[in-house]
Amino acid sequence: AGRTLSSRDGGAFAVGAAKLLNKSRLSWVLNSLSLDFISCSFALLGQSGCFSEIGKRSVWSYDQRATATGAKYDVIALDSAMAICPPWMNSVLRLLSARAAAGVLHGLPMQIFNLEKNALAAFRTLQGGTNTGKVVIRIPKTAGVTPRGAHLLSGGTGGLGLVNGKWLGENGASSVVL
């Protein structure tokens, strides 16, 4: 716990990381955070270090990076890599699948909260930044409830809205408004 840093507060992240490093510098940063975390991470990086960006939001341009540090800067975009070289991505996914089947890989830890009893505690956990891994709110199964009447799905033209709208229409809703 003493080696865990905040990913919600850039200032706390920078102070905590500086204390952990005890005046030394990082040789490599694998970053997925955005905004002030990027500059904090660059500040912690040694002059000959490497900064690998896997995030999608607020990614620094090469010009921004050049003015901040002399470190090597890479942007890793798996979505582009998949399109450029599908056979490579296929081999990576097969390797990951084999390792998951062998029990070598494990998912992130989960804290599960019951919707009816502990939803507020789930949000307080997220708000307090005390979680590691996923916070899941479990929705109880409904006992054969058929949707009746009209249903309005606000913002329902995206993927999830369309799936829900289709389900409502197929399961008894008299009308669905997206």
Residue pairs with C-beta under 8 A, 6 or more apart in sequence:
3 20
4 132
5 12
5 13
5 16
5 17
5 20
6 12
6 13
6 16
6 129
7 13
7 33
7 37
7 129
8 129
9 129
10 35
10 36
10 37
10 40
11 36
13 37
13 40
14 40
14 43
14 44
17 40
17 44
18 44
21 44
25 44
25 45
25 46
25 47
25 49
26 41
26 44
26 45
26 46
26 49
27 45
27 46
27 48
27 49
27 50
28 45
28 49
28 50
28 51
28 52
29 41
29 42
29 44
29 45
29 49
29 50
29 51
29 52
30 52
30 54
31 37
31 38
31 41
31 51
31 52
31 53
31 54
31 55
32 54
32 55
33 41
33 55
34 55
34 57
34 58
34 59
35 57
35 58
38 53
38 58
38 60
39 68
41 51
42 51
42 65
42 68
42 69
42 71
45 51
45 69
45 71
46 71
47 69
47 70
47 71
48 70
48 71
48 72
49 71
49 72
50 71
50 72
50 73
50 74
51 65
51 69
51 71
51 72
51 73
51 74
52 74
52 75
52 76
53 59
53 60
53 73
53 74
53 75
53 76
54 76
54 78
56 77
59 75
60 68
60 73
62 73
65 71
65 73
78 89
81 88
81 89
82 89
96 105
99 105
108 132
108 133
108 134
109 132
109 133
109 134
110 133
110 134
110 135
110 136
111 122
111 125
111 131
111 133
111 134
111 135
111 136
112 136
112 137
112 138
113 119
113 121
113 122
113 125
113 135
113 136
113 137
113 138
114 137
114 138
114 140
115 137
115 138
115 139
115 140
116 140
118 137
119 137
122 135
122 136
122 137
125 131
125 135
126 135
146 171
146 172
147 168
147 171
147 172
147 173
148 172
148 173
148 174
149 173
149 174
150 173
150 174
150 175
150 176
150 177
151 165
151 168
151 173
151 175
151 176
151 177
152 177
153 161
153 164
153 165
153 168
153 176
153 177
153 178
155 161
156 162
156 164
156 165
156 176
156 177
156 178
157 178
161 178
162 178
165 176
165 178
168 176
169 176
